[in-house]
Amino acid sequence: MDKQIDDLDDARSRSARFGRLPARVQPDATVEVVATSPPRGRPDAAGSEEQRQVLLAGG
């Protein structure tokens, strides 16, 4: 009986000290991540001058 009381007291002190845990992440709330590698080099056809200006302007 004393062990149960001690466990409850420990749980209350942990809760008071650290707060509540965040909500559990559900499997349907996750996404699959696929590792990719960046393209190597620059392609021969880099696009039009307009596309290059948009890329350089950050737009």
C-alpha positions in Angstrom: 0.0 0.0 0.0 2.8 2.4 0.9 4.5 1.7 -2.5 1.3 2.9 -4.3 1.2 6.1 -2.3 4.9 6.7 -2.9 4.4 6.1 -6.7 1.5 8.6 -6.7 3.5 11.2 -4.9 6.4 10.7 -7.3 4.1 11.0 -10.2 2.6 14.2 -8.8 6.0 15.7 -8.2 7.2 14.8 -11.7 4.1 16.4 -13.2 4.5 19.5 -11.1 8.2 19.8 -12.1 8.1 19.0 -15.8 4.5 19.6 -16.8 2.5 17.5 -19.2 3.9 15.5 -22.1 2.9 16.7 -25.6 0.2 14.9 -27.4 1.1 11.6 -29.0 1.9 11.7 -32.7 -0.5 9.7 -34.6 0.7 7.6 -37.6 -1.6 9.3 -40.0 -0.1 12.7 -39.0 3.4 11.7 -40.3 4.9 11.9 -43.7 7.5 9.7 -45.3 10.8 11.3 -46.1 12.9 10.1 -49.0 16.6 11.0 -49.1 17.6 12.7 -52.4 20.9 14.0 -53.7 21.3 17.4 -55.3 21.7 17.5 -59.1 25.3 17.5 -60.2 26.5 20.3 -62.5 24.4 22.7 -64.5 22.3 21.5 -67.3 23.2 22.6 -70.9 19.9 24.4 -71.4 19.7 26.7 -68.4 16.4 28.3 -69.6 15.6 31.7 -71.0 17.1 35.0 -69.8 13.7 35.8 -68.1 13.8 32.5 -66.2 17.4 33.2 -65.1 16.4 36.7 -63.9 13.5 35.3 -61.9 15.7 32.7 -60.3 18.4 35.3 -59.4 15.8 37.7 -58.0 14.4 35.1 -55.7 10.9 35.2 -57.2 
